[in-house]
Amino acid sequence: MALLQRPFFVLLLVLTHQFMQYWIAFGSVNEEGQKQEEEFNEELLLKPLPDRKVLAHFHFQSSAPPSTSNGRHHHIFPKAISQLVQKFRVKEMELSFTQGRWNYESWGGFDPIPSSNAKPPGVELWAVFDVPQHQIDASWQNLTHTLSGLFCASINFLESTTTYSAPEWSFPPASGNLRYGTLPREAVCTENLTPWLKLLPCRDKAGIAVLLDRPSIYRGFYHSQRLHLTSTGSGSEGMVSGIILEQTLTVVLQPNSQRAGMAYASERHIQPSWSLTSIFGKQVSGTCVLAKSSNVYLLLDRGLVAELEHLHKENEKSAENGFTSQNFWTKPSFELSADPDRIFIEENSLHSKGSSVLYKFQVEKYSESEPFDLSLTWKIPVVWLSQQAPLHASRFLMGSGNERGAIAISLKSTQLSEGFMGANADDERCDLQVNVFQVVPWYVKVYFHSLQVFVNQQPKAISDIIEKIHVSPSKDKVSPGVMEMVLKLPCKVNSAALTIEFDKGFLHIDEYPPDANQGFDIPSAIISFPNFHASMIFLKDDSVNKSPLLSKFQEKSPVMSYTEALLVPLTTPDFSMPYNVITITCTVFALYFGSLLNVLRRRVAEEERFLKEKAAKKTGRLSLLLSKLSAKLRGRQWEPPSSPPASSSFINAKLVFKVILVAGLAVGWQYFFS
Ligand SMILES: *[C@@H]1O[C@H](CO)[C@@H](O)[C@H](O)[C@H]1NC(C)=O
């Protein structure tokens, strides 16, 4: 019976499985009868940077609609993430792993890419929870442990209350249920990238992710791997909320220029030509079959477009043929290996500096036999500048010695921002709002009363400049110090600086990290400009709205930048001292027990015989012969020489004296050091 039943059971299982797959693939139907499916989109944005480098920004988005059933079964959405969201009731979360520092001066600080993808070195994690106030900390702690396991990183160190804080309003996604923590010293490597790639339905085996060649990525100047998730509210009771998971990887790479040897003046400024093969060593041979869309974009930023337009006009003038109606992209100064499927032009009259141009390439059109390998070859030299945030922020330490010091945040006008200030830049009352968010570890004891503000190098009254300030002082070994400020600077400001003094605390010997002499990191401060929005608006079009990357660009997010992480040297004990003590004590013990054992093992009779033999040997053949000779000469009978007067009692006394000396030394040593 059982044998007969088994095939039937298996058949039933297979049928159910097939049906389930079909059902899941078609997703659930929401109230409006509109079909909502799990979706996956893959996109890559390439952008030439002014300092002969190339930015590659990978953007993968998976989304799961709210439903009653998706909590258990997922077609393409990663299950680990949906379980995490449901278990800890995460409303929004962002985790980033970064190596290197984003160069705001040459890579820009105003576009959506630096604003949301330039991250501080190491790990940064923030999360907003949908739980009652008293449970937030517990949820955060459990979340850090889960993420630590998921991403093979020491994110669990963020569990300790000394490492995370709760910004109230200066961190952009601010809300009461936010927790924010960073680990500036975390090293980022492929072991963190692999679990991140596992969340993609095709991993790095198909589609655009094939380009993620580890050696090329980690050879770059900057790489930041980010995971952002938002849970979209569930409509009714009992529904599982939908989740949008955004995974981005931003890398800045240096293309290998074939013309590196050229040193002619005209060649020096020509940008290096590159292709996907030359920067990643790989090509895209088709899409990930599970992806709804798979596109590659090439972005020319505002500064570059303005420069190209200018060059184009000059050319037209010198040619004097009257054709001025053509735009530069119809007769470009560079060559693309593939024809773009669409060209988007930014419609943004706010910026006086021209508008960005975006070329779109659809990967669907390419296949294994005809892989996609975009290459860009420059024909003329171009020099341009990226758009900067209104103020460039940097932070440094002042003072010397191991006792106290000061932190300074300096803001310098980039002089390039006049365009965005609008007409009211000349207005006396025009203000530039700057939000500053700074966390300091508890062992850096900041004196908040010592805050000083300088505008254009002149000291100013705090109340004139600081509109709002929120300070939560640190508690020893419990919580870090948090400072949130809103500054109102005059629009025409050239430079501003904030300084604050601190004392260096002492740590218990157990609290020192390995290699404490390296110094202690103070996490990056966050400077944001709430009145400036890093958005890029392209012509209203369906294809723009369908692309998650481009819709992300249209979002109005404030311009944000991170300062450098600081390294503070603290007083560290001499960790070699215990080692020295241990070594010397061990030596003394070894001497003591060694000689004691030596004495105990010796036998007196053997010793005597040994000494006799030795004495016999000592009177060598020559002296024997000499004595024989002298005896003959004297005419007397030769007698063998008598043994030396070595008495056993004498030896014993000598040995006992030695032992007592060593023992006395050891005891004296012990007494002296205890
Ligand atoms: C966190 O984890 C602990 C131990 O596993 C558990 O007891 C606690 O209920 C969890 N808290 C939350 C808020 O999930």
The ligand as an SDF file (V2000), in Angstrom:
LIG
                    3D

 14 14  0  0  0  0  0  0  0  0999 V2000
   15.4200   40.7590   21.2360 C   0  0  0  0  0  0  0  0  0  0  0  0
   16.0690   39.5100   21.4530 O   0  0  0  0  0  0  0  0  0  0  0  0
   15.8760   38.9800   22.7560 C   0  0  0  0  0  0  0  0  0  0  0  0
   16.7150   37.7330   22.8710 C   0  0  0  0  0  0  0  0  0  0  0  0
   16.6120   36.9250   21.7720 O   0  0  0  0  0  0  0  0  0  0  0  0
   14.4000   38.7320   22.9820 C   0  0  0  0  0  0  0  0  0  0  0  0
   14.1950   38.2260   24.2760 O   0  0  0  0  0  0  0  0  0  0  0  0
   13.6410   40.0430   22.8060 C   0  0  0  0  0  0  0  0  0  0  0  0
   12.2620   39.8220   22.9460 O   0  0  0  0  0  0  0  0  0  0  0  0
   13.9330   40.6620   21.4600 C   0  0  0  0  0  0  0  0  0  0  0  0
   13.3300   41.9830   21.4320 N   0  0  0  0  0  0  0  0  0  0  0  0
   12.6900   42.4700   20.3900 C   0  0  0  0  0  0  0  0  0  0  0  0
   12.1140   43.8170   20.5600 C   0  0  0  0  0  0  0  0  0  0  0  0
   12.5840   41.8660   19.3650 O   0  0  0  0  0  0  0  0  0  0  0  0
  1  2  1  0
  1 10  1  0
  2  3  1  0
  3  4  1  0
  3  6  1  0
  4  5  1  0
  6  7  1  0
  6  8  1  0
  8  9  1  0
  8 10  1  0
 10 11  1  0
 11 12  1  0
 12 13  1  0
 12 14  2  0
M  END
$$$$
